[in-house]
Structure formats: structure tokens, C-alpha cells
Amino acid sequence: ARAAAAARDRSSAAKAHAWLSWELNRGTLAAHLAALLADPAAVAGHYSRSALLADPMNAETFLCLIEPLGAVRFRLPLGMDAGGPVEAKPLAPPKGLEAAPAAEGETTAAPAAEAAAEA
């Protein structure tokens, strides 16, 4: 029973890690959390009453703190497998939309090895 619970915990953590990486890579974390927080029933279904996001004032503060992350270009791995990180594959933009070039002054958060290779 303990092994099953530990595996379930690792699976939940891996899913959370993948979701967080996905949202950061796309620059949509704050917008999607704001959408979730707009539905109190959804928040109650996903978080305990003592969770940071369950308190409206703390949730609003947290959203204000993470909103600037949308301007940072991340390239985080989406998860882990037995061999190490699973790299994010680039997504094609929807038809009619082109990928926006990095704006002047925009920060890129690239893995250290990739940044070193570019130098």
C-alpha cells in the first residue's frame, strides 16, 4: 500500500511539474491561474482550504507576483523519465498566427547547456 501511495505521489508531482513547465514555456501561467481562481468551486475542488490559492487575497497577491513571468521566454523540460528530462517540443502556431519574435529587452530562460552552446 505504501509503494502504491508513493507512486501516486510521484505521478501527481510529475503531472504538476509538466503542467507548470508547459504553462511557463507558453507564457500563460498567470492567465490560466486567473481563470481557475475565477471559479471558486473549481478552486475548492482542487485545493485544500489552507492552500495558498484557496485564500482570495493570497491568490491575488500570487497572481501579481507571477504575472511578469509571461514576458520571460522559458524552454523548460516537460517532465522526467528514467533517462532524465523530457525536452519540450516546439508547437506550431495556430493557422493565421505567426510565432512572435522576442521583443527588445525580453528575457530568455534557456537551459544552461543551450546558453553555453550559443556563446
Backbone as a printed PyTorch tensor [residue, N CA C, xyz], in Angstrom:
tensor([[[  0.8200,  -1.1900,   0.0000],
         [  0.0000,   0.0000,   0.0000],
         [  0.8680,   1.2590,   0.0000]],

        [[  1.9780,   1.2070,   0.7650],
         [  2.8670,   2.3690,   0.8000],
         [  3.5090,   2.6210,  -0.5550]],

        [[  3.8900,   1.5580,  -1.2420],
         [  4.5170,   1.7030,  -2.5560],
         [  3.5370,   2.3310,  -3.5430]],

        [[  2.2710,   1.9180,  -3.4810],
         [  1.2530,   2.4740,  -4.3720],
         [  1.0340,   3.9590,  -4.0760]],

        [[  1.0070,   4.3150,  -2.7980],
         [  0.8270,   5.7210,  -2.4190],
         [  2.0260,   6.5550,  -2.8640]],

        [[  3.2310,   6.0070,  -2.7200],
         [  4.4330,   6.7290,  -3.1490],
         [  4.4330,   6.9210,  -4.6600]],

        [[  4.0310,   5.8930,  -5.3920],
         [  3.9670,   6.0030,  -6.8580],
         [  2.9250,   7.0370,  -7.2720]],

        [[  1.7940,   7.0580,  -6.5750],
         [  0.7410,   8.0360,  -6.8670],
         [  1.2320,   9.4510,  -6.5950]],

        [[  1.9710,   9.6290,  -5.4970],
         [  2.5250,  10.9440,  -5.1660],
         [  3.5290,  11.3960,  -6.2260]],

        [[  4.4010,  10.4650,  -6.6810],
         [  5.3680,  10.8090,  -7.7340],
         [  4.6470,  11.1560,  -9.0200]],

        [[  3.5750,  10.4050,  -9.3210],
         [  2.8120,  10.6590, -10.5390],
         [  2.1480,  12.0350, -10.4740]],

        [[  1.5770,  12.3760,  -9.3290],
         [  0.9480,  13.6950,  -9.1660],
         [  1.9810,  14.8080,  -9.2660]],

        [[  3.1340,  14.5980,  -8.6520],
         [  4.1970,  15.6070,  -8.7160],
         [  4.7020,  15.7620, -10.1470]],

        [[  4.8310,  14.6600, -10.8670],
         [  5.2910,  14.7230, -12.2580],
         [  4.2820,  15.4640, -13.1290]],

        [[  2.9930,  15.2120, -12.8980],
         [  1.9570,  15.9170, -13.6640],
         [  1.9880,  17.4080, -13.3500]],

        [[  2.1530,  17.7520, -12.0770],
         [  2.2140,  19.1630, -11.6830],
         [  3.4420,  19.8290, -12.3050]],

        [[  4.5650,  19.1360, -12.2820],
         [  5.7920,  19.6690, -12.8720],
         [  5.6080,  19.8950, -14.3720]],

        [[  5.0240,  18.9290, -15.0550],
         [  4.8090,  19.0500, -16.5010],
         [  3.8600,  20.2030, -16.8120]],

        [[  2.7760,  20.3240, -16.0360],
         [  1.8180,  21.4110, -16.2690],
         [  2.4730,  22.7690, -16.0470]],

        [[  3.2140,  22.9100, -14.9480],
         [  3.8620,  24.1710, -14.6360],
         [  4.8800,  24.5340, -15.7190]],

        [[  5.6730,  23.5580, -16.1490],
         [  6.6450,  23.8000, -17.2180],
         [  5.9480,  24.2000, -18.5080]],

        [[  4.8720,  23.5050, -18.8390],
         [  4.0990,  23.8080, -20.0540],
         [  3.5910,  25.2470, -20.0250]],

        [[  2.9850,  25.6350, -18.9140],
         [  2.4260,  26.9800, -18.7850],
         [  3.5220,  28.0460, -18.8350]],

        [[  4.6520,  27.7950, -18.1800],
         [  5.7510,  28.7600, -18.2180],
         [  6.3260,  28.8620, -19.6260]],

        [[  6.4870,  27.7360, -20.3060],
         [  7.0060,  27.7450, -21.6740],
         [  6.1020,  28.5460, -22.6100]],

        [[  4.8160,  28.4760, -22.4080],
         [  3.8590,  29.1760, -23.2660],
         [  3.5730,  30.6040, -22.7970]],

        [[  3.9990,  30.9610, -21.5810],
         [  3.7490,  32.3000, -21.0560],
         [  2.3110,  32.5060, -20.6230]],

        [[  1.6240,  31.4370, -20.2460],
         [  0.1970,  31.5210, -19.9240],
         [ -0.1360,  31.1630, -18.4760]],

        [[  0.8650,  31.0230, -17.6270],
         [  0.6130,  30.5880, -16.2510],
         [ -0.3480,  31.5230, -15.5250]],

        [[ -0.0800,  32.8140, -15.5180],
         [ -0.9270,  33.7590, -14.7750],
         [ -2.3510,  33.7800, -15.3320]],

        [[ -2.4920,  33.7680, -16.6560],
         [ -3.8300,  33.8110, -17.2520],
         [ -4.6350,  32.5590, -16.9090]],

        [[ -4.0040,  31.4060, -16.9490],
         [ -4.7400,  30.1800, -16.6480],
         [ -5.0490,  30.0490, -15.1590]],

        [[ -4.1410,  30.5090, -14.3080],
         [ -4.4570,  30.5100, -12.8740],
         [ -5.5720,  31.5010, -12.5670]],

        [[ -5.5760,  32.6430, -13.2320],
         [ -6.6480,  33.6310, -13.0260],
         [ -7.9910,  33.0350, -13.4380]],

        [[ -8.0100,  32.2830, -14.5360],
         [ -9.2540,  31.6440, -14.9760],
         [ -9.7180,  30.6180, -13.9520]],

        [[ -8.7890,  29.8470, -13.4080],
         [ -9.1440,  28.8680, -12.3790],
         [ -9.6780,  29.5780, -11.1400]],

        [[ -8.9970,  30.6380, -10.7230],
         [ -9.3880,  31.3490,  -9.5000],
         [-10.7140,  32.0830,  -9.6460]],

        [[-11.1410,  32.3270, -10.8650],
         [-12.4310,  32.9780, -11.0920],
         [-13.5930,  32.0330, -10.7970]],

        [[-13.2970,  30.7530, -10.6360],
         [-14.3220,  29.7460, -10.3550],
         [-14.0740,  29.1550,  -8.9590]],

        [[-14.7020,  29.7200,  -7.9240],
         [-14.4610,  29.2390,  -6.5560],
         [-14.7390,  27.7460,  -6.3680]],

        [[-15.7020,  27.2010,  -7.0870],
         [-15.9870,  25.7690,  -6.9630],
         [-14.8150,  24.9420,  -7.4750]],

        [[-14.1800,  25.3850,  -8.5560],
         [-13.0180,  24.6760,  -9.0870],
         [-11.8500,  24.7410,  -8.1120]],

        [[-11.6470,  25.9180,  -7.5100],
         [-10.5660,  26.0610,  -6.5320],
         [-10.8090,  25.1170,  -5.3600]],

        [[-12.0320,  25.0930,  -4.8530],
         [-12.3650,  24.2250,  -3.7240],
         [-12.1950,  22.7530,  -4.0910]],

        [[-12.4290,  22.4050,  -5.3440],
         [-12.2830,  21.0140,  -5.7760],
         [-10.8530,  20.5740,  -5.9480]],

        [[ -9.9330,  21.5200,  -6.1230],
         [ -8.5440,  21.1680,  -6.3870],
         [ -7.5950,  21.4840,  -5.2390]],

        [[ -7.9860,  22.3590,  -4.3280],
         [ -7.0870,  22.7960,  -3.2690],
         [ -7.7490,  22.6740,  -1.9050]],

        [[ -6.9440,  22.3640,  -0.8940],
         [ -7.4690,  22.3380,   0.4760],
         [ -7.7020,  23.7720,   0.9260]],

        [[ -8.4840,  23.9400,   1.9730],
         [ -8.8050,  25.2910,   2.4520],
         [ -7.5810,  26.0540,   2.9220]],

        [[ -6.5170,  25.3390,   3.3160],
         [ -5.3070,  26.0100,   3.8020],
         [ -4.3140,  26.3280,   2.6750]],

        [[ -4.6300,  25.9760,   1.4440],
         [ -3.7210,  26.2150,   0.3200],
         [ -3.6100,  27.6990,   0.0070]],

        [[ -2.4650,  28.1010,  -0.5080],
         [ -2.2190,  29.4890,  -0.8830],
         [ -3.3000,  30.0120,  -1.8210]],

        [[ -3.6520,  29.2310,  -2.8320],
         [ -4.6160,  29.6940,  -3.8260],
         [ -6.0640,  29.6340,  -3.3430]],

        [[ -6.3120,  29.0130,  -2.2070],
         [ -7.6730,  28.9520,  -1.6770],
         [ -8.0800,  30.2550,  -0.9850]],

        [[ -7.1170,  31.0410,  -0.5820],
         [ -7.4060,  32.3270,   0.0590],
         [ -7.3960,  33.4100,  -1.0250]],

        [[ -8.5220,  34.0960,  -1.2510],
         [ -8.5970,  35.0690,  -2.3470],
         [ -7.5270,  36.1680,  -2.2930]],

        [[ -7.2120,  36.6740,  -1.1070],
         [ -6.2170,  37.7380,  -1.0070],
         [ -4.8160,  37.2070,  -1.3430]],

        [[ -4.4710,  36.0360,  -0.8260],
         [ -3.1760,  35.4410,  -1.1420],
         [ -3.0940,  35.0700,  -2.6200]],

        [[ -4.1710,  34.5700,  -3.1680],
         [ -4.1950,  34.1850,  -4.5810],
         [ -3.9720,  35.4110,  -5.4660]],

        [[ -4.6080,  36.5200,  -5.1270],
         [ -4.4330,  37.7540,  -5.9110],
         [ -2.9930,  38.2480,  -5.8390]],

        [[ -2.4100,  38.1920,  -4.6600],
         [ -1.0110,  38.5860,  -4.4940],
         [ -0.1030,  37.6800,  -5.3130]],

        [[ -0.3610,  36.3870,  -5.2590],
         [  0.4400,  35.4200,  -6.0120],
         [  0.3380,  35.7000,  -7.5100]],

        [[ -0.8720,  35.9630,  -7.9930],
         [ -1.0450,  36.2750,  -9.4190],
         [ -0.2500,  37.5200,  -9.8140]],

        [[ -0.2560,  38.5320,  -8.9700],
         [  0.5090,  39.7510,  -9.2560],
         [  2.0100,  39.4540,  -9.3160]],

        [[  2.4590,  38.5390,  -8.4830],
         [  3.8800,  38.2040,  -8.4540],
         [  4.3120,  37.3860,  -9.6720]],

        [[  3.4430,  36.5070, -10.1620],
         [  3.8430,  35.6440, -11.2790],
         [  3.5090,  36.2380, -12.6490]],

        [[  2.6870,  37.2670, -12.6990],
         [  2.2960,  37.8510, -13.9780],
         [  3.4930,  38.2560, -14.8420]],

        [[  4.5460,  38.8660, -14.2850],
         [  5.6970,  39.2420, -15.1240],
         [  6.4050,  38.0480, -15.7800]],

        [[  6.2010,  36.8420, -15.2590],
         [  6.8370,  35.6720, -15.8690],
         [  6.3530,  35.4350, -17.2980]],

        [[  5.1990,  35.9920, -17.6580],
         [  4.6940,  35.8480, -19.0160],
         [  5.6070,  36.4950, -20.0500]],

        [[  6.4400,  37.4430, -19.6340],
         [  7.3550,  38.1210, -20.5480],
         [  8.6860,  37.3860, -20.6880]],

        [[  8.8990,  36.3640, -19.8760],
         [ 10.1380,  35.5990, -19.9320],
         [  9.9320,  34.4020, -20.8530]],

        [[ 10.8800,  34.1750, -21.7520],
         [ 10.7950,  33.0170, -22.6500],
         [ 11.4920,  31.8370, -21.9820]],

        [[ 10.7050,  30.8480, -21.5920],
         [ 11.2310,  29.6410, -20.9630],
         [ 11.3360,  28.5180, -21.9910]],

        [[ 12.2660,  27.6240, -21.7630],
         [ 12.3740,  26.3730, -22.5200],
         [ 12.6460,  25.2660, -21.5110]],

        [[ 11.6700,  25.0140, -20.6840],
         [ 11.8220,  24.0270, -19.6190],
         [ 11.4410,  22.6400, -20.1120]],

        [[ 12.1000,  21.6040, -19.5820],
         [ 11.6760,  20.2440, -19.9250],
         [ 10.2890,  20.0020, -19.3400]],

        [[  9.4950,  19.2060, -20.0340],
         [  8.1190,  18.9680, -19.5890],
         [  8.0020,  17.8840, -18.5390]],

        [[  8.9860,  17.0830, -18.3490],
         [  8.8770,  16.0420, -17.3420],
         [ 10.1510,  15.2440, -17.2320]],

        [[ 10.0820,  14.2010, -16.4680],
         [ 11.2270,  13.3350, -16.2660],
         [ 10.8400,  11.9290, -16.6800]],

        [[ 11.7990,  11.2160, -17.2560],
         [ 11.6230,   9.7880, -17.4710],
         [ 12.8570,   9.1140, -16.8850]],

        [[ 12.9870,   7.8280, -17.0750],
         [ 14.1070,   7.0990, -16.4810],
         [ 15.4520,   7.6230, -16.9780]],

        [[ 15.4790,   8.1880, -18.1750],
         [ 16.7320,   8.6630, -18.7410],
         [ 17.0280,  10.1180, -18.4540]],

        [[ 16.1670,  10.8350, -17.7800],
         [ 16.3910,  12.2440, -17.4920],
         [ 15.2540,  13.0970, -18.0010]],

        [[ 15.5090,  14.3870, -18.1840],
         [ 14.4260,  15.2900, -18.5890],
         [ 13.8900,  14.9610, -19.9720]],

        [[ 12.6060,  15.1670, -20.1270],
         [ 11.9540,  15.0470, -21.4290],
         [ 11.8560,  16.4590, -21.9640]],

        [[ 12.4880,  16.7320, -23.0790],
         [ 12.5190,  18.0810, -23.6160],
         [ 11.1880,  18.4660, -24.2490]],

        [[ 10.8430,  19.7320, -24.1310],
         [  9.6370,  20.2630, -24.7500],
         [  9.8450,  20.3240, -26.2510]],

        [[  8.8560,  19.9120, -26.9940],
         [  8.9100,  20.0130, -28.4410],
         [  8.1880,  21.2940, -28.8410]],

        [[  8.7480,  22.0480, -29.7940],
         [  8.0850,  23.2940, -30.1880],
         [  6.7330,  23.0220, -30.8230]],

        [[  5.7910,  23.8750, -30.5420],
         [  4.4610,  23.7630, -31.1170],
         [  4.3440,  24.6990, -32.3050]],

        [[  3.6620,  24.2370, -33.3330],
         [  3.3950,  25.1060, -34.4750],
         [  2.3220,  26.0980, -34.0570]],

        [[  2.4490,  27.3660, -34.4510],
         [  1.4130,  28.3290, -34.1020],
         [  0.1230,  28.0040, -34.8440]],

        [[ -1.0220,  28.3770, -34.2930],
         [ -2.2920,  28.1480, -34.9900],
         [ -2.2720,  28.8300, -36.3530]],

        [[ -3.0400,  28.2890, -37.2820],
         [ -3.0990,  28.8650, -38.6250],
         [ -3.4800,  30.3400, -38.5260]],

        [[ -2.7670,  31.1550, -39.2960],
         [ -3.0480,  32.5840, -39.3070],
         [ -2.2450,  33.3640, -38.2820]],

        [[ -1.6130,  32.6590, -37.3500],
         [ -0.8000,  33.3350, -36.3380],
         [  0.6440,  32.9100, -36.5160]],

        [[  1.5300,  33.8480, -36.4910],
         [  2.9440,  33.5360, -36.5760],
         [  3.5490,  33.6450, -35.1900]],

        [[  4.6120,  32.9060, -34.9760],
         [  5.3080,  32.9980, -33.6960],
         [  5.8850,  34.3910, -33.5630]],

        [[  5.6370,  35.0210, -32.4470],
         [  6.1330,  36.3850, -32.2180],
         [  7.6230,  36.3430, -31.9350]],

        [[  8.3960,  37.1940, -32.5990],
         [  9.8250,  37.2550, -32.2830],
         [ 10.0200,  37.8550, -30.8980]],

        [[ 11.1400,  37.5670, -30.3040],
         [ 11.4330,  38.1230, -28.9880],
         [ 11.4950,  39.6380, -29.0880]],

        [[ 10.7930,  40.2920, -28.2050],
         [ 10.7820,  41.7530, -28.1830],
         [ 12.0930,  42.2630, -27.6050]],

        [[ 12.4380,  43.4710, -27.9580],
         [ 13.6640,  44.0630, -27.4320],
         [ 13.5690,  44.1350, -25.9110]],

        [[ 14.6010,  43.6600, -25.2510],
         [ 14.6210,  43.6800, -23.7950],
         [ 13.9400,  42.4830, -23.1650]],

        [[ 13.3570,  41.5820, -23.9670],
         [ 12.6830,  40.4080, -23.4220],
         [ 13.7280,  39.3970, -22.9820]],

        [[ 13.4970,  38.7450, -21.8740],
         [ 14.4320,  37.8010, -21.3020],
         [ 14.1340,  36.3970, -21.7940]],

        [[ 15.1790,  35.6190, -22.0350],
         [ 15.0220,  34.2210, -22.4230],
         [ 15.6240,  33.3740, -21.3290]],

        [[ 14.8630,  32.4030, -20.8390],
         [ 15.3560,  31.4680, -19.8400],
         [ 15.6170,  30.1490, -20.5330]],

        [[ 16.8400,  29.9370, -20.9720],
         [ 17.2080,  28.7220, -21.6890],
         [ 18.0370,  27.8410, -20.7610]],

        [[ 18.0110,  26.5280, -20.9840],
         [ 18.8670,  25.6550, -20.1760],
         [ 20.3210,  26.0910, -20.3130]],

        [[ 21.1080,  25.8560, -19.2850],
         [ 22.4990,  26.3210, -19.2410],
         [ 23.3180,  25.7610, -20.4050]],

        [[ 23.1260,  24.4870, -20.7430],
         [ 23.9000,  23.8880, -21.8270],
         [ 23.5910,  24.5770, -23.1510]],

        [[ 22.3330,  24.8820, -23.3750],
         [ 21.9460,  25.5530, -24.6160],
         [ 22.5080,  26.9640, -24.6530]],

        [[ 22.4700,  27.6540, -23.5410],
         [ 23.0060,  29.0090, -23.4730],
         [ 24.5150,  28.9870, -23.7190]],

        [[ 25.2090,  27.9890, -23.1820],
         [ 26.6540,  27.8820, -23.3740],
         [ 26.9780,  27.5810, -24.8430]],

        [[ 26.1340,  26.7680, -25.4930],
         [ 26.3530,  26.4210, -26.8810],
         [ 26.1850,  27.6360, -27.7860]],

        [[ 25.3070,  28.5660, -27.3880],
         [ 25.0800,  29.7560, -28.1750],
         [ 26.2130,  30.7620, -28.0360]],

        [[ 26.9960,  30.6630, -26.9510],
         [ 28.0590,  31.6400, -26.6730],
         [ 29.2680,  31.4520, -27.5500]]])
